[in-house]
Amino acid sequence: MLGVRTAIKSYRNRRMQLEDYFEFLDPDDIRVKGHRIGIDDVNGYYLQGYSPEQILEELPSLNLEKI
């Protein structure tokens, strides 16, 4: 049972935090961390029906994890 508890605790500690992926400059200006690309740019492509791979072609400085 100790192994399961340790695994659960480890999982909880590794959960994604938004601040790990985004920079919050203003309420209306959220950017992909380490880039000048706004979340609105990525979302815009997504809403147009682009797949993550197609977005990557348009924004090659990102990687699939960030998309």
C-alpha positions as CSV (number, residue, x, y, z in Angstrom):
1,M,0.0,0.0,0.0
2,L,2.9,2.3,0.6
3,G,3.9,2.1,-3.0
4,V,0.4,3.3,-4.2
5,R,0.4,6.2,-1.7
6,T,3.9,7.3,-2.9
7,A,2.8,7.0,-6.5
8,I,-0.3,9.2,-5.9
9,K,1.7,11.8,-4.0
10,S,4.3,11.9,-6.8
11,Y,1.5,12.3,-9.4
12,R,-0.1,15.2,-7.5
13,N,3.3,16.9,-7.3
14,R,3.8,16.7,-11.0
15,R,0.5,18.1,-12.1
16,M,0.7,20.8,-14.8
17,Q,0.6,24.3,-13.5
18,L,-0.6,27.0,-16.0
19,E,2.4,29.1,-15.0
20,D,4.7,26.3,-16.3
21,Y,3.3,26.9,-19.8
22,F,2.0,30.5,-20.0
23,E,3.2,34.0,-19.1
24,F,0.3,36.2,-17.9
25,L,1.3,39.7,-18.9
26,D,-2.2,41.2,-18.7
27,P,-5.7,39.7,-18.4
28,D,-5.9,40.0,-22.2
29,D,-2.3,39.1,-23.0
30,I,-1.4,35.5,-22.2
31,R,1.6,34.2,-24.1
32,V,3.3,30.8,-24.5
33,K,6.1,30.8,-22.0
34,G,9.4,31.7,-23.6
35,H,7.8,32.9,-26.8
36,R,6.1,36.1,-28.1
37,I,3.3,33.9,-29.4
38,G,0.0,34.6,-27.7
39,I,-2.5,32.0,-26.6
40,D,-5.0,33.7,-28.9
41,D,-2.7,32.9,-31.9
42,V,-2.7,29.2,-31.1
43,N,-6.4,29.2,-30.3
44,G,-7.2,31.0,-33.5
45,Y,-5.6,28.3,-35.6
46,Y,-7.4,25.6,-33.5
47,L,-10.8,27.3,-34.0
48,Q,-10.1,27.4,-37.8
49,G,-9.8,23.6,-37.7
50,Y,-6.0,23.2,-37.7
51,S,-4.6,20.1,-36.2
52,P,-1.8,20.4,-33.6
53,E,0.6,19.3,-36.4
54,Q,-0.7,22.0,-38.7
55,I,-0.4,24.6,-36.0
56,L,3.2,23.5,-35.6
57,E,3.8,24.2,-39.3
58,E,2.5,27.7,-38.8
59,L,4.3,28.3,-35.5
60,P,7.5,26.3,-35.8
61,S,9.2,27.8,-32.8
62,L,6.7,25.9,-30.6
63,N,6.6,22.1,-30.0
64,L,3.6,19.8,-29.8
65,E,3.6,19.9,-26.0
66,K,3.1,23.6,-26.0
67,I,0.4,23.5,-28.7
